[in-house]
């Protein structure tokens, strides 16, 4: 993988966050974080090869989607489906062992239904790349606050620089 992507991933893993936020890429987290980091590494490499012209930006990872998979706008069902490109276990994507069953997430299902057949698919990211949750309820979602979004701007700008030229659209 390109050194620039490794450096980007390294910065994600080392981000220190305050409050009810999960860094699901952190090196000092559970083993499942390594699965998510690898999923994201595969995704970025495949998207670089696909040369997308559009970046779709969401708000933040949800607890049933990106928080589990490491890839914005996906669910475990999406990343394991061999019929949804670039995903599937044959491409190296894996599910963590955090949930017994394969999870689905409504937004991910809608997004990938709309993207079916898009060639290349757009690059997907979140304005805040970490999972914000309600206090003492990790299995919940909340909007990122102003400070969190400011932190996310740096990661978003760096991602845009890694994939020029991109048109950017908010979802």
C-alpha atoms as one frame of an Amber mdcrd trajectory, in Angstrom:
protein
   0.000   0.000   0.000   1.121   3.489  -0.786   3.009   5.233   2.035   0.522
   8.124   1.984  -2.340   5.767   2.837  -0.308   4.147   5.611   0.373   7.561
   7.119  -3.326   8.463   6.908  -4.294   5.209   8.619  -1.607   5.731  11.254
  -3.093   9.129  12.113  -6.560   7.578  12.428  -5.260   4.882  14.784  -3.469
   7.418  16.968  -6.268   9.971  17.295  -6.977  10.725  20.934 -10.608  11.489
  21.537 -12.543  12.847  24.489 -16.062  12.164  25.626 -18.425   9.491  24.409
 -16.587   8.636  21.187 -15.116   5.363  19.969 -11.954   5.227  17.865 -12.737
   1.926  16.201  -9.327   1.994  14.449  -7.188   2.530  17.601  -4.120   0.356
  18.042  -4.742   0.084  21.777  -8.308  -1.185  21.330  -9.758  -4.666  20.941
  -8.545  -7.146  18.309 -11.625  -6.246  16.250  -9.979  -2.871  15.547  -7.290
  -4.689  13.525 -10.045  -6.194  11.353 -11.554  -2.741  10.801  -8.153  -1.236
   9.975  -7.529  -3.976   7.427 -10.993  -3.503   5.899 -10.324   0.226   5.530
  -6.835  -0.421   4.127  -8.322  -2.734   1.467 -11.064  -0.252   0.662  -8.704
   2.704   0.203  -6.339   0.658  -1.992  -9.203  -0.582  -4.155 -10.676   2.884
  -4.453  -7.282   4.306  -5.452  -7.135   1.719  -8.246 -10.701   2.590  -9.295
  -9.916   6.336  -9.487 -13.273   7.678  -8.264 -14.318  11.151  -9.331 -16.822
  11.728  -6.517 -16.526  11.740  -2.725 -19.740  11.322  -0.748 -19.405  12.586
   2.817 -21.693  11.484   5.613 -21.901  12.741   9.166 -20.304  10.034  11.352
 -20.100   6.247  11.711 -23.152   4.493  13.081 -22.946   1.734  15.663 -24.427
  -0.882  13.311 -22.383   0.172  10.275 -18.952   1.748   9.968 -18.347   1.333
  13.714 -18.299  -2.438  13.058 -16.791  -2.580   9.552 -14.359   0.350   9.469
 -15.752   1.535   6.128 -18.226   4.433   5.844 -21.741   3.670   4.644 -21.361
  -0.080   4.995 -22.640  -2.840   7.220 -21.298  -6.323   7.756 -23.864  -7.600
   5.271 -22.550  -5.160   2.625 -18.822  -5.858   3.068 -19.357  -9.642   2.983
 -21.592  -9.619  -0.109 -19.578 -10.841  -3.130 -22.108  -9.194  -5.457 -21.387
  -5.689  -4.185 -18.140  -4.422  -5.658 -15.510  -3.889  -4.348 -16.558  -5.977
  -1.336 -16.885  -9.645  -0.410 -14.858 -12.082   1.637 -13.121 -13.191  -1.574
 -11.630  -9.664  -1.722 -10.324  -9.992   1.838 -13.042  -8.154   3.781 -13.850
  -9.629   7.161 -16.437  -9.396   9.893 -15.303  -8.861  13.466 -16.364 -11.312
  16.151 -18.157  -8.582  18.129 -21.612  -9.638  16.926 -22.733 -13.256  16.588
 -24.831 -12.582  13.509 -24.083 -10.468  10.443 -25.536  -7.000  10.960 -27.398
  -4.844   8.478 -27.739  -1.083   8.626 -30.520   0.889   6.913 -28.408   3.784
   5.581 -25.770   1.434   4.187 -28.415  -0.662   2.458 -30.005   2.427   0.879
 -26.678   3.904  -0.227 -25.429   0.702  -1.848 -28.811   0.100  -3.518 -28.486
   3.556  -5.078 -24.845   2.932  -6.057 -25.516  -0.427  -7.717 -23.726  -0.450
 -11.038 -21.831   2.802 -10.478 -18.471   2.416 -12.153 -16.380   3.477 -10.467
 -18.320   3.807  -7.237 -17.791   7.057  -5.353 -15.363   7.215  -2.460 -17.243
   7.286   0.845 -16.158   9.015   4.056 -17.549  10.725   7.162 -17.099  14.321
   8.290 -16.157  12.883  11.696 -14.505   9.473  11.122 -15.071   8.134  14.659
 -18.248   6.840  16.304 -19.950   9.394  18.584 -22.472   7.842  20.941 -24.780
   8.925  23.722 -23.141   8.958  27.182 -22.933   5.472  28.690 -24.669   3.961
  25.641 -22.007   2.759  23.168 -24.705   1.014  21.106 -26.268   4.348  20.140
 -25.575   7.218  17.771 -25.396  10.964  18.267 -24.429  13.896  16.119 -20.790
  14.932  16.389 -20.309  18.227  18.181 -18.497  21.271  16.768 -15.116  20.258
  18.259 -15.429  16.751  16.807 -16.320  18.087  13.379 -13.307  20.412  13.490
 -11.112  17.383  14.194 -12.757  15.559  11.307 -11.987  18.391   8.857  -8.286
  17.535   8.993  -8.917  13.886   8.117 -11.364  14.862   5.373  -8.907  17.336
   3.830  -6.165  14.722   3.929  -8.390  12.126   2.256  -9.331  14.609  -0.483
  -5.626  15.265  -1.097  -5.041  11.505  -1.452  -7.704  11.196  -4.184  -7.470
  14.210  -6.510  -9.430  15.352  -8.399 -12.677  14.694  -6.574 -16.013  16.404
  -6.604 -17.323  16.414  -3.036 -20.968  16.045  -2.023 -22.546  15.884   1.418
 -25.042  13.105   2.034
